[in-house]
Amino acid sequence: MNLVNLGGIAFAAFIMVFSMVYGNPNPMKMLDLHGATIVLGGTLACVGVAFSLPRAASMLMIFFRGLFKTSVPKDINKKIIQELMTLAEAYRSGSPDLDALIQNCSDPFMKEAMTALTDEVLEPNKLLRVLHSRVTTMYERYTDDAKMFASCGKYPPAMGLMGAVTGMILLLGSLGQPGAEKHVGPHMSVALVATLYGIALANLFIIPIGEHLQEIAKKIKLKNTIIVEGIRFIQQKQNPVVLAEELNSYLLPNERLDWKAMTK
């Protein structure tokens, strides 16, 4: 479970509730079913029209996956390089355990790439070209989904403004009635609640999660690029230590694999 994301969402919800309650003698005025219905219902309707209902449902799944699941563990690249070192040694020595190591790969893309390598259907250069194309395709698809999710952040503020406008219309329409001036302030505050809902939903939840999904896409691309480069060195039957040093070049010093500790 992605505790960092859940903590961020919880803190964002706390900030929203705190801003609504602190210094407010009547916090219940911040709760408005009319405004919430317009913002939530209108946003879902806009997403359904813009991206079609199946795609909208898929984007909701992306939302919950990004919220509750860590798609890229923190030390994944160290583990990937470590597994590639093991595979490199087995491949260059012709170990009978190579097939079992491939089947037990922790990363699906690494398993797919090593299977393609051992099948020998593609020439070495063509195999690398195919793998690089797959890395690019996956990155573009994940990035497109993340950008589309983030673009949904423009709908809640617009729906909130629509709720405020409808509330203002009803307020102005009642000004001709006796004693209406006493209700201008309370009615106006209720009309603006929908705007608050829209801004909060977009800027505290939708847009941050969309940007988080873009970061995940970048991390997946880096991981897959390391795997493809590892396959290139495995093809050449390079020493696993050389492989580790080359692949560590893609990482910051504190992220790199300490292969010396492995070989002791």
C-alpha positions as CSV (number, residue, x, y, z in Angstrom):
1,M,0.0,0.0,0.0
2,N,1.3,3.5,-0.9
3,L,1.4,5.1,2.5
4,V,3.0,8.2,1.2
5,N,0.1,8.9,-1.2
6,L,-2.5,8.0,1.4
7,G,-0.8,10.4,3.9
8,G,-0.7,13.1,1.3
9,I,-4.4,12.6,0.5
10,A,-5.2,12.6,4.2
11,F,-3.3,15.8,4.8
12,A,-4.9,17.5,1.8
13,A,-8.3,16.5,3.2
14,F,-7.3,17.9,6.6
15,I,-6.2,21.2,5.1
16,M,-9.5,21.5,3.3
17,V,-11.5,20.7,6.5
18,F,-9.3,23.0,8.6
19,S,-9.9,25.9,6.1
20,M,-13.6,25.3,6.3
21,V,-13.9,25.0,10.0
22,Y,-11.3,27.2,11.6
23,G,-12.7,30.6,12.7
24,N,-16.1,29.6,11.3
25,P,-18.9,30.0,13.9
26,N,-21.2,27.8,11.8
27,P,-19.1,25.1,9.9
28,M,-22.3,23.4,8.7
29,K,-22.8,26.2,6.2
30,M,-19.8,24.8,4.3
31,L,-21.8,21.6,3.6
32,D,-24.0,22.1,0.5
33,L,-25.6,19.1,-1.3
34,H,-26.5,21.3,-4.3
35,G,-22.9,22.4,-4.8
36,A,-21.4,19.0,-4.3
37,T,-23.9,17.4,-6.8
38,I,-23.0,20.0,-9.4
39,V,-19.3,19.7,-9.0
40,L,-19.0,15.9,-8.7
41,G,-21.8,15.0,-11.1
42,G,-20.7,17.7,-13.6
43,T,-17.1,16.6,-13.5
44,L,-18.0,12.9,-14.1
45,A,-20.3,13.9,-17.0
46,C,-17.5,16.0,-18.6
47,V,-15.0,13.2,-18.2
48,G,-17.4,10.7,-19.7
49,V,-18.1,13.0,-22.7
50,A,-14.4,13.9,-23.2
51,F,-12.9,10.4,-22.9
52,S,-15.8,8.0,-23.4
53,L,-17.3,6.0,-20.5
54,P,-14.9,3.0,-20.8
55,R,-11.9,5.4,-20.8
56,A,-13.4,7.3,-17.9
57,A,-13.8,4.1,-15.9
58,S,-10.1,3.2,-16.8
59,M,-9.0,6.6,-15.5
60,L,-10.9,6.0,-12.2
61,M,-8.9,2.7,-11.9
62,I,-5.7,4.7,-12.6
63,F,-6.8,7.1,-9.8
64,F,-7.2,4.3,-7.2
65,R,-4.1,2.4,-8.4
66,G,-2.0,5.6,-8.0
67,L,-3.6,6.2,-4.6
68,F,-3.3,2.8,-2.9
69,K,-0.5,1.1,-4.7
70,T,3.2,1.9,-5.1
71,S,3.8,1.1,-8.8
72,V,7.6,1.6,-8.6
73,P,9.3,0.5,-5.3
74,K,12.0,2.8,-4.1
75,D,15.0,0.4,-4.6
76,I,13.6,-1.3,-7.8
77,N,16.6,-0.4,-9.9
78,K,19.1,-1.9,-7.5
79,K,17.1,-5.1,-7.6
80,I,16.9,-5.0,-11.4
81,I,20.7,-4.6,-11.7
82,Q,21.3,-7.4,-9.2
83,E,19.1,-9.8,-11.1
84,L,20.7,-8.8,-14.4
85,M,24.1,-9.6,-13.0
86,T,22.8,-13.1,-12.0
87,L,21.3,-13.6,-15.5
88,A,24.5,-12.4,-17.2
89,E,26.7,-14.9,-15.3
90,A,24.2,-17.7,-16.1
91,Y,24.0,-16.7,-19.8
92,R,27.7,-16.4,-20.4
93,S,28.5,-19.6,-18.5
94,G,25.7,-21.6,-20.2
95,S,24.2,-22.5,-16.8
96,P,21.3,-25.0,-16.9
97,D,19.6,-22.8,-14.3
98,L,19.1,-20.0,-16.8
99,D,15.6,-20.9,-17.8
100,A,14.5,-21.1,-14.2
101,L,16.1,-17.8,-13.4
102,I,14.2,-16.2,-16.3
103,Q,10.9,-17.7,-15.2
104,N,11.5,-16.3,-11.7
105,C,12.3,-12.8,-12.8
106,S,10.6,-10.2,-10.6
107,D,9.9,-7.8,-13.4
108,P,7.6,-8.8,-16.3
109,F,9.5,-6.7,-18.9
110,M,12.9,-8.2,-17.9
111,K,11.3,-11.7,-18.2
112,E,9.9,-10.8,-21.6
113,A,13.3,-9.4,-22.8
114,M,15.3,-12.4,-21.6
115,T,12.9,-14.8,-23.1
116,A,13.2,-13.0,-26.5
117,L,17.0,-13.2,-26.1
118,T,17.1,-16.9,-25.4
119,D,14.6,-17.7,-28.1
120,E,17.0,-16.3,-30.7
121,V,14.2,-15.4,-33.1
122,L,15.6,-11.9,-33.6
123,E,19.1,-10.8,-34.5
124,P,20.9,-9.1,-31.6
125,N,20.6,-5.6,-33.1
126,K,17.0,-6.1,-34.1
127,L,16.2,-7.4,-30.7
128,L,17.6,-4.3,-29.0
129,R,15.7,-2.1,-31.5
130,V,12.4,-3.9,-30.7
131,L,13.0,-3.6,-27.0
132,H,13.7,0.1,-27.2
133,S,10.5,0.6,-29.2
134,R,8.6,-1.2,-26.5
135,V,10.1,1.1,-23.8
136,T,9.1,4.2,-25.8
137,T,5.6,2.9,-26.5
138,M,4.9,2.0,-22.8
139,Y,6.2,5.4,-21.7
140,E,4.1,7.3,-24.2
141,R,0.9,5.4,-23.3
142,Y,1.5,5.8,-19.5
143,T,2.3,9.5,-20.0
144,D,-0.8,10.0,-22.2
145,D,-3.0,8.5,-19.5
146,A,-1.4,10.6,-16.8
147,K,-1.8,13.8,-18.8
148,M,-5.4,13.0,-19.5
149,F,-6.1,12.4,-15.9
150,A,-4.4,15.7,-14.9
151,S,-6.4,17.5,-17.6
152,C,-9.6,16.4,-15.8
153,G,-8.5,19.0,-13.1
154,K,-9.9,21.8,-15.3
155,Y,-13.5,20.5,-14.9
156,P,-14.2,20.8,-11.1
157,P,-13.4,24.6,-11.0
158,A,-15.7,25.2,-14.0
159,M,-18.5,23.1,-12.4
160,G,-17.9,25.0,-9.1
161,L,-18.3,28.3,-11.0
162,M,-21.4,27.0,-12.6
163,G,-22.8,26.2,-9.2
164,A,-21.9,29.6,-7.9
165,V,-23.6,31.3,-10.9
166,T,-26.8,29.3,-10.4
167,G,-26.8,30.2,-6.7
168,M,-26.3,33.9,-7.5
169,I,-29.1,33.8,-10.1
170,L,-31.5,32.4,-7.5
171,L,-30.2,35.0,-5.0
172,L,-30.7,38.0,-7.3
173,G,-34.1,36.7,-8.3
174,S,-35.3,36.9,-4.7
175,L,-34.0,40.5,-4.0
176,G,-37.4,42.0,-4.9
177,Q,-39.1,40.3,-2.0
178,P,-39.6,42.0,1.4
179,G,-36.7,41.5,3.8
180,A,-34.5,39.9,1.1
181,E,-31.6,42.1,2.0
182,K,-31.1,40.2,5.3
183,H,-30.4,37.0,3.3
184,V,-27.9,38.4,0.8
185,G,-24.8,37.5,2.8
186,P,-25.9,34.0,3.8
187,H,-27.2,33.1,0.4
188,M,-24.0,34.4,-1.3
189,S,-21.8,32.3,1.0
190,V,-23.8,29.2,0.1
191,A,-23.5,30.1,-3.6
192,L,-19.7,30.2,-3.3
193,V,-19.4,26.9,-1.6
194,A,-19.6,25.1,-5.0
195,T,-16.6,27.1,-6.2
196,L,-14.7,26.0,-3.1
197,Y,-15.5,22.4,-3.8
198,G,-14.4,22.6,-7.4
199,I,-11.1,24.3,-6.6
200,A,-10.3,21.9,-3.7
201,L,-11.1,18.8,-5.7
202,A,-9.0,19.9,-8.7
203,N,-5.9,21.3,-6.8
204,L,-5.8,19.0,-3.8
205,F,-6.6,15.7,-5.5
206,I,-6.9,15.4,-9.3
207,I,-4.0,17.5,-10.5
208,P,-1.5,16.2,-7.9
209,I,-2.4,12.5,-8.6
210,G,-2.1,13.2,-12.3
211,E,1.4,14.6,-11.9
212,H,2.3,11.7,-9.6
213,L,1.3,9.3,-12.4
214,Q,3.6,11.2,-14.8
215,E,6.4,10.6,-12.4
216,I,5.6,6.9,-12.2
217,A,5.8,6.8,-16.0
218,K,9.3,8.3,-15.9
219,K,10.4,5.8,-13.3
220,I,9.1,2.9,-15.3
221,K,10.9,4.2,-18.4
222,L,14.2,4.5,-16.5
223,K,13.7,0.9,-15.2
224,N,13.0,-0.5,-18.6
225,T,15.9,1.4,-20.2
226,I,18.2,-0.2,-17.6
227,I,16.8,-3.6,-18.5
228,V,17.4,-3.1,-22.2
229,E,21.0,-1.9,-21.7
230,G,21.5,-4.9,-19.4
231,I,20.2,-7.2,-22.2
232,R,22.8,-5.6,-24.5
233,F,25.6,-6.5,-22.2
234,I,24.3,-10.0,-21.6
235,Q,24.2,-10.5,-25.4
236,Q,27.9,-9.6,-25.5
237,K,28.6,-12.0,-22.6
238,Q,30.1,-9.2,-20.5
239,N,31.4,-9.7,-17.0
240,P,28.5,-9.1,-14.5
241,V,30.7,-6.5,-12.7
242,V,31.2,-4.5,-15.9
243,L,27.4,-4.8,-16.4
244,A,26.7,-3.4,-12.9
245,E,29.1,-0.5,-13.3
246,E,27.7,0.4,-16.7
247,L,24.1,0.3,-15.4
248,N,24.9,2.2,-12.3
249,S,25.7,5.1,-14.5
250,Y,21.9,5.6,-15.0
251,L,21.5,6.2,-11.2
252,L,22.5,8.7,-8.7
253,P,25.3,7.7,-6.2
254,N,22.9,7.0,-3.4
255,E,20.8,4.8,-5.7
256,R,23.5,2.6,-7.1
257,L,24.0,-1.1,-6.5
258,D,27.1,-1.9,-4.4
259,W,28.2,-5.0,-6.3
260,K,31.3,-5.3,-4.1
261,A,29.1,-6.2,-1.1
262,M,27.5,-8.9,-3.3
263,T,30.8,-10.5,-4.3
264,K,32.2,-10.7,-0.8
